[in-house]
């Protein structure tokens, strides 16, 4: 398989995964969903902007859950209403694990440090609402790096198979200067 075919296959799998998640979320709203199914546990709600093509977008609504001690996964929507589109997927993975398996040049291009993102003051934790629980979320997330896959192009009527990798505002500004 050529690198181009490999990239196309990978992007196709990511787009397919997004379709399955959207379908499952929609179906789950209309059918019995087992309490222990894969959609159970997305109880952390964080709102934060991202940078795409040099412009700040959002805020994006992150609904997250830990799947183990080192990985938190999030589905991201363009709003909080029942008609909000699932536009992105973000993985928050322990810095130790990411930096062990990711070359520095690739980290700079695709990943961001969540401590840096929290430090910008642009992250709002909407759930949990208890201050102690919010502090625990911040403490946990600050020990992770994030990578975001944007699956639904802005202003497009449907996803078109393209995938972008947005950045956190703090990471973008560190590399390119302040956003206007």
C-alpha positions as CSV (number, residue, x, y, z in Angstrom):
1,X,0.0,0.0,0.0
2,X,1.4,3.4,-0.9
3,X,1.6,6.2,1.6
4,X,-1.2,8.0,-0.3
5,X,-3.4,4.9,-0.2
6,X,-2.6,4.4,3.5
7,X,-3.5,8.0,4.3
8,X,-6.7,7.7,2.3
9,X,-7.6,4.5,4.1
10,X,-6.9,6.0,7.5
11,X,-8.9,9.1,6.7
12,X,-11.7,6.9,5.4
13,X,-11.7,4.8,8.7
14,X,-11.8,8.0,10.8
15,X,-14.7,9.4,8.7
16,X,-16.5,6.0,9.0
17,X,-16.0,6.0,12.8
18,X,-17.6,9.4,12.9
19,X,-20.6,8.2,11.0
20,X,-20.9,5.2,13.4
21,X,-20.7,7.5,16.4
22,X,-23.3,10.0,15.0
23,X,-25.6,7.1,14.1
24,X,-25.2,5.6,17.6
25,X,-25.8,8.9,19.3
26,X,-28.9,9.5,17.2
27,X,-30.2,6.0,17.7
28,X,-29.4,6.1,21.4
29,X,-31.8,9.1,21.8
30,X,-34.6,7.0,20.4
31,X,-33.9,3.5,21.6
32,X,-32.9,1.7,24.8
33,X,-29.2,2.1,25.3
34,X,-27.5,-0.3,27.7
35,X,-26.1,1.6,30.7
36,X,-22.8,-0.1,30.0
37,X,-22.7,0.6,26.3
38,X,-19.9,2.6,24.6
39,X,-21.9,5.9,24.9
40,X,-22.3,5.6,28.6
41,X,-20.1,7.8,30.7
42,X,-19.6,10.9,28.5
43,X,-20.4,13.1,31.5
44,X,-17.5,15.6,31.4
45,X,-18.6,18.7,29.4
46,X,-15.9,21.2,28.5
47,X,-16.2,24.2,26.2
48,X,-13.1,25.6,24.5
49,X,-12.2,27.2,21.2
50,X,-9.8,25.7,18.6
51,X,-7.7,27.1,15.8
52,X,-8.3,26.0,12.2
53,X,-6.6,27.6,9.2
54,X,-5.2,30.3,11.5
55,X,-8.6,31.4,12.8
56,X,-10.1,30.8,16.2
57,X,-13.4,28.8,15.9
58,X,-15.9,27.6,18.4
59,X,-16.2,27.2,21.3
60,X,-16.4,23.5,20.6
61,X,-18.5,21.5,23.0
62,X,-16.4,18.5,24.3
63,X,-18.3,15.5,25.9
64,X,-15.6,13.3,27.3
65,X,-15.0,10.1,29.3
66,X,-11.9,8.3,30.5
67,X,-11.5,4.9,28.9
68,X,-8.5,4.0,31.0
69,X,-5.9,5.7,33.3
70,X,-4.0,7.2,30.3
71,X,-6.7,8.0,27.7
72,X,-9.7,10.3,27.7
73,X,-11.8,10.4,24.5
74,X,-14.2,13.2,23.6
75,X,-16.9,13.7,21.0
76,X,-17.1,17.4,20.0
77,X,-20.2,19.2,18.8
78,X,-20.7,22.7,17.3
79,X,-23.4,23.5,19.9
80,X,-25.3,22.1,22.8
81,X,-28.8,21.8,21.3
82,X,-30.4,18.5,20.1
83,X,-29.5,19.5,16.5
84,X,-25.8,20.1,17.1
85,X,-23.5,18.4,14.7
86,X,-20.7,16.1,15.8
87,X,-17.8,17.8,14.1
88,X,-14.7,16.5,15.9
89,X,-13.1,13.8,17.9
90,X,-10.4,14.5,20.4
91,X,-8.1,12.1,22.3
92,X,-6.5,13.3,25.5
93,X,-3.6,11.0,26.2
94,X,-1.1,11.0,29.0
95,X,2.0,13.1,28.1
96,X,4.2,10.2,29.0
97,X,2.5,7.9,26.5
98,X,2.2,10.4,23.7
99,X,5.8,11.7,24.0
100,X,7.2,8.1,24.1
101,X,5.4,7.2,20.8
102,X,5.4,10.5,18.9
103,X,8.4,12.1,17.2
104,X,8.9,15.7,18.2
105,X,8.2,17.1,14.7
106,X,4.9,15.3,14.6
107,X,3.9,16.4,18.1
108,X,4.5,20.0,17.2
109,X,2.4,19.6,14.1
110,X,-0.6,17.7,15.4
111,X,-0.6,17.6,19.3
112,X,-1.1,20.2,22.0
113,X,-0.4,20.4,25.7
114,X,-3.5,20.6,27.8
115,X,-1.8,22.4,30.7
116,X,-0.9,25.2,28.2
117,X,-4.6,25.2,26.9
118,X,-6.0,25.5,30.5
119,X,-3.5,28.3,31.2
120,X,-5.0,30.4,28.4
121,X,-8.2,30.8,30.5
122,X,-10.3,30.0,27.5
123,X,-11.5,26.5,28.8
124,X,-14.8,26.3,30.6
125,X,-15.8,23.2,32.5
126,X,-19.6,22.9,32.3
127,X,-19.9,19.5,33.9
128,X,-19.2,18.5,36.6
129,X,-20.5,21.6,38.3
130,X,-19.0,21.0,41.7
131,X,-15.8,23.1,42.1
132,X,-13.8,20.2,43.7
133,X,-14.8,17.9,40.8
134,X,-13.9,20.6,38.3
135,X,-10.4,21.0,39.9
136,X,-10.0,17.2,39.6
137,X,-10.9,17.4,35.9
138,X,-8.4,20.2,35.3
139,X,-5.7,18.3,37.3
140,X,-6.2,15.2,35.2
141,X,-6.5,16.8,31.8
142,X,-3.5,19.1,32.5
143,X,-1.4,15.9,32.5
144,X,-2.4,15.0,28.9
145,X,-1.6,16.0,25.4
146,X,-4.5,16.3,22.9
147,X,-5.0,15.5,19.2
148,X,-8.2,16.6,17.4
149,X,-9.7,15.2,14.2
150,X,-12.1,17.7,12.5
151,X,-14.5,15.7,10.4
152,X,-17.2,18.1,9.2
153,X,-16.0,21.1,7.2
154,X,-17.3,24.4,8.3
155,X,-20.4,25.5,6.4
156,X,-20.6,22.2,4.5
157,X,-24.1,20.6,4.3
158,X,-22.6,17.1,5.1
159,X,-19.1,15.7,5.9
160,X,-17.1,15.2,2.7
161,X,-14.4,12.8,3.9
162,X,-11.8,15.4,4.5
163,X,-10.1,15.5,7.9
164,X,-8.3,18.4,9.4
165,X,-6.3,18.6,12.6
166,X,-7.1,21.8,14.5
167,X,-5.0,23.1,17.3
168,X,-5.5,24.5,20.7
169,X,-5.3,28.3,20.9
170,X,-2.3,28.2,23.3
171,X,-0.3,25.9,21.1
172,X,-1.0,27.9,18.0
173,X,-0.1,31.2,19.7
174,X,3.2,29.7,20.9
175,X,4.2,28.7,17.4
176,X,2.7,31.6,15.4
177,X,2.0,34.6,17.7
178,X,-1.2,36.0,19.2
179,X,-4.4,35.5,17.3
180,X,-6.3,38.7,16.5
